[in-house]
């Protein structure tokens, strides 16, 4: 989110870059990320003049993963892990308790063997997003019961499965305004 990246770039710029005499800092935005102008972290990077060499070179997420695999890096196929605060709707307070609740719920989902998930925080409702190929598995009665139990154990009263699946930027979609 903007605040996390803003804090990160401030600390790196003020502490690390200055201490080591660096004239610039960079981060891992890739060409796929760069086409999304609504990314709050990108706005923070722009404000701090942070470089984005992967995006500038036109490297996509698939390109970065291919290079990582060719180099034998263990994280070549690691799922994206955006900031937990991105699971909380805009204009809602981000608290350590909410972040912990989301973290515990996502850990419970991953413990059931799901490769990637997002738990969106809607007060006492957890809106669970899964990858397209894992949505059907969640409908199995035993798996569904385990999902509900695990997510409720994290402190949510209701558990909803989002049939759209994982949506990058789910809370940065245009808002409907009221007159």
N, C-alpha and C positions, 0 to 999 in steps of 0.2 A: 504494500500500500504506500501511498505518498509519505505518510509520517515515518514509517519504518525506513524507507529508502532515504528520505531527507536526513534522518538521524544518522544513518550509516554513512552517507556521503559527507556529512558534516564532520563526523569523527575521523573518517579516513583522511579527508582533506586536511583537517586541522592537526591531527595527531600523526598519522603514519606518513603522509606525503611530505609534510613539513619536516618531520624528524629525519627522513631519509633523503631530503633534497629533491624530491620528485616534482616535476613540473606539471604532471597530469595524472589522473586516475582513470581507469576504465572499468566497464562491467560487461556482463555477458548477454546483453540484448542481441538477438539474432534477427535475420531478415523477416522471419515470420512474425516476430513480436513487433517489428517496426511498422508494419501495416496497420497496427491497432493504435490510433492516436488517443484512445481513451484510457490507456494504461497509466495509472497514477505514478508508478515508479519511474516511468519514462519522463514524466513532467519534472520529477525531482532531479533526475539525471541532467536534464536540460538546464534547470536552474543552477546546478552546481558545476556546469560545464564538463560533465563526465563524458569521456569518450566511449564509443560503442563500436569497436573494431570489427566484430563479427558481422553486425548489421551493415556497416559501411562496405565490407568486402562482399556483401550479398550472400553470406552463408546462412542457410536455413537451419532449422532445428535438426532436420534429417542429415544435413551435411555435417553438423557438429557431432551428432551421434556416430556417423560413419567414421569420422576422423578419430573419435575417442575409441571406437571399436578397433580400428586399425592399429592404434597405439597400445591396445590391450588394457585400457583403463576399465576398472570394475564398475564405473557408473555410466557406461555407454548407453544402457537402456533403462536407466533410472527414470521413473515417472516424474513429471513436473511436481514441484512442491511449493506452490505459492503461499505467501504469508497467511497465517490463520485469520488475521483480521479481515482478509478478503471474503471470509465466510459470513460476515456480519453486514446487514444492509446499511446503505448510506444513511447518515443522520442518526444512527443508533449508537449509543455509547459502547466503546470497546473497553472491556474490563478484563483483568487477569482471570476472573472467575469464568467469564464466557469463553475466553481462549482455552482455558483448561478443560472446560466442558466439551468443546469442539475436539480438542486433541484426544481426550479419552474416548469419545464416540468414534473418531476415525481409527484409533488404535484397535477398538473392538471390531470394527468392520474389517480392517486388515488382518486381524487375528483369525478371521473366518476364511481367509485365503483370497480375498478380493485384492486385485493388484493395484487398483487406484480408486480413490473415492474423494468426495467432498461432502462434508456435513455443513449445510447452510443453517445458520442460527436464526430462528424466528421465534424468539422468546421461549415458550415451552414446546415448540414444534421444531423437530430436526428434519430438514428436507435433505434426504440422502440422494446424492448423484453418484452413479456408477458408470463405468465404461459401457459402451454399447454392447459389447460381447458378453458382459456379465449381468446385464439387466434381467435376462430370463432366469438365471440361476437364483436371483433374489426372490423369485416367485415360488420356488420350491417351498412347501409348507415348513419343513424342518429348518431350512436356511432362513426363511422369513422369521420364524419364531426366535432363532438365535440372534438375528439382526435386531429385532425389537428388544430383546432382553439386553443385549450389549449396549445399545444406544440409550435405552431407558436407564441403565446402570450409570451412565454418564450424567444423568440429571434431567433428561428431556422427558416430558409427559407423553408427547405424541411423536410418532415416527412416520414420515411420509416419504415415499419413493418417487422421485422426479423421473417421469417416463421419457423425458428428453435426454437424460444422461448427463455426463459431465459437460458443463458449459463454462468455458473460460470467460471471465468477466461477467458472470451472471448478475452481479449487482451494479455493473456499469452500463447496463442497457438503458436506453432512454427512459426517463421517468414520465409518467402521465401527470400532467398538471391539472389542478382543479381551479375553477374560477372563484 
